[in-house]
Amino acid sequence: MDQSGIRVTVERRTGIRFPLEFRLSCRSLGRARKLVEGTTLNFSRRGLLFAADDPPGRGEKVELSVDWPTKIDGVCPLKLVLQGRVVRSWGRYAAVRFMRYEFRTRGRQAMTLALEGQERQTATPAC
């Protein structure tokens, strides 16, 4: 607390947080192999914070699959696949530090759903 009695907090994070909300699935890479669905709350250069009904515990290695809003050529849906370790977990929230990541396509079924409502072309783009 400072002299006026107001509690002062110091930001210790080195990276900027970007408030981005995307659907995700989280799979534990340990023995339990638990799968939970959730929503991202924010991203930084090194990690993300997400909310789920039963998030993994601190120290667990996880693989996250995030539905990315951008599409290749405006047609092929993407997902961001991340592997990392849970560095904090409390209540419905978990913070994950990235170890590796890559973008992948969401597959042919997702592409077909993305094309619904659009004119179907004779040459379907490959995802």
C-alpha positions as CSV (number, residue, x, y, z in Angstrom):
1,M,0.0,0.0,0.0
2,D,1.1,3.5,-0.6
3,Q,0.9,6.4,2.0
4,S,-2.8,7.1,1.2
5,G,-3.8,3.6,2.1
6,I,-4.6,2.7,-1.6
7,R,-3.3,-0.7,-2.6
8,V,-0.8,-0.4,-5.5
9,T,-0.2,-3.3,-7.8
10,V,2.9,-3.6,-10.0
11,E,2.6,-5.2,-13.4
12,R,5.3,-7.9,-13.6
13,R,4.4,-9.3,-17.0
14,T,6.9,-8.5,-19.7
15,G,4.5,-9.1,-22.6
16,I,1.4,-7.2,-23.8
17,R,-1.9,-9.1,-23.5
18,F,-4.3,-9.0,-26.3
19,P,-8.0,-9.7,-25.3
20,L,-9.1,-12.2,-27.9
21,E,-12.0,-14.6,-27.4
22,F,-11.9,-17.8,-29.6
23,R,-13.3,-21.3,-29.0
24,L,-10.7,-23.8,-28.1
25,S,-10.3,-27.4,-27.0
26,C,-7.6,-28.5,-24.5
27,R,-6.2,-32.0,-24.3
28,S,-4.0,-33.1,-21.5
29,L,-0.9,-34.8,-22.7
30,G,-0.4,-36.8,-19.5
31,R,-1.9,-40.1,-18.5
32,A,-5.5,-38.9,-18.0
33,R,-5.8,-37.4,-21.6
34,K,-8.7,-35.3,-20.5
35,L,-10.4,-33.1,-23.2
36,V,-12.1,-29.9,-22.2
37,E,-13.8,-27.2,-24.3
38,G,-13.3,-23.5,-23.5
39,T,-12.7,-20.0,-24.6
40,T,-9.5,-17.9,-24.8
41,L,-9.5,-14.7,-22.8
42,N,-6.2,-13.2,-23.8
43,F,-3.0,-14.0,-25.8
44,S,0.6,-12.8,-25.4
45,R,3.7,-13.6,-27.3
46,R,4.5,-16.5,-24.9
47,G,1.1,-17.8,-23.7
48,L,-2.6,-17.5,-23.3
49,L,-5.3,-17.5,-20.6
50,F,-8.4,-19.5,-21.1
51,A,-11.6,-20.4,-19.3
52,A,-13.2,-23.9,-19.2
53,D,-15.5,-25.8,-16.8
54,D,-12.7,-28.2,-15.7
55,P,-9.3,-26.8,-16.8
56,P,-6.1,-28.8,-16.4
57,G,-4.0,-28.3,-13.3
58,R,-0.7,-26.4,-12.8
59,G,2.3,-28.2,-14.3
60,E,0.3,-30.3,-16.8
61,K,1.5,-30.5,-20.4
62,V,-1.4,-29.7,-22.8
63,E,-2.3,-29.3,-26.5
64,L,-4.7,-26.5,-27.3
65,S,-6.6,-26.3,-30.6
66,V,-7.9,-22.7,-31.2
67,D,-10.5,-22.0,-33.9
68,W,-8.7,-19.2,-35.8
69,P,-10.9,-16.5,-37.4
70,T,-8.8,-16.1,-40.6
71,K,-9.4,-18.4,-43.6
72,I,-6.9,-19.3,-46.4
73,D,-8.2,-17.6,-49.6
74,G,-11.3,-16.7,-47.7
75,V,-12.5,-20.3,-47.8
76,C,-10.3,-22.8,-45.9
77,P,-10.8,-22.5,-42.1
78,L,-7.7,-22.5,-39.9
79,K,-6.9,-23.6,-36.3
80,L,-3.9,-22.7,-34.2
81,V,-2.5,-25.8,-32.5
82,L,-0.3,-25.1,-29.4
83,Q,1.6,-27.2,-27.1
84,G,2.6,-25.9,-23.7
85,R,2.5,-26.2,-19.9
86,V,-0.1,-24.9,-17.5
87,V,1.7,-22.3,-15.4
88,R,-1.3,-21.1,-13.4
89,S,-4.7,-22.7,-12.7
90,W,-7.5,-21.4,-10.5
91,G,-11.2,-22.0,-10.6
92,R,-12.4,-22.0,-14.2
93,Y,-9.1,-20.4,-15.5
94,A,-5.8,-21.7,-16.7
95,A,-2.7,-19.9,-18.1
96,V,-0.5,-21.8,-20.6
97,R,3.0,-21.0,-21.6
98,F,3.7,-22.0,-25.2
99,M,6.5,-24.5,-26.1
100,R,5.5,-24.8,-29.8
101,Y,2.7,-23.8,-32.1
102,E,1.6,-24.2,-35.7
103,F,-1.3,-23.3,-37.9
104,R,-3.3,-26.2,-39.5
105,T,-6.4,-26.4,-41.7
106,R,-9.5,-27.5,-39.9
107,G,-10.2,-30.2,-42.5
108,R,-12.5,-31.0,-45.3
109,Q,-15.7,-31.1,-43.2
110,A,-15.0,-27.6,-41.9
111,M,-14.3,-26.4,-45.4
112,T,-17.6,-27.9,-46.6
113,L,-19.5,-26.0,-43.8
114,A,-17.6,-22.8,-44.7
115,L,-18.8,-23.2,-48.3
116,E,-22.4,-23.6,-47.4
117,G,-24.4,-20.6,-48.4
118,Q,-21.8,-19.7,-51.1
119,E,-22.1,-20.8,-54.7
120,R,-20.4,-24.2,-55.1
121,Q,-17.7,-24.1,-57.7
122,T,-16.7,-27.0,-59.9
123,A,-13.1,-26.8,-58.6
124,T,-13.2,-27.1,-54.8
125,P,-10.1,-25.5,-53.2
126,A,-8.0,-28.1,-51.4
127,C,-7.4,-27.5,-47.7
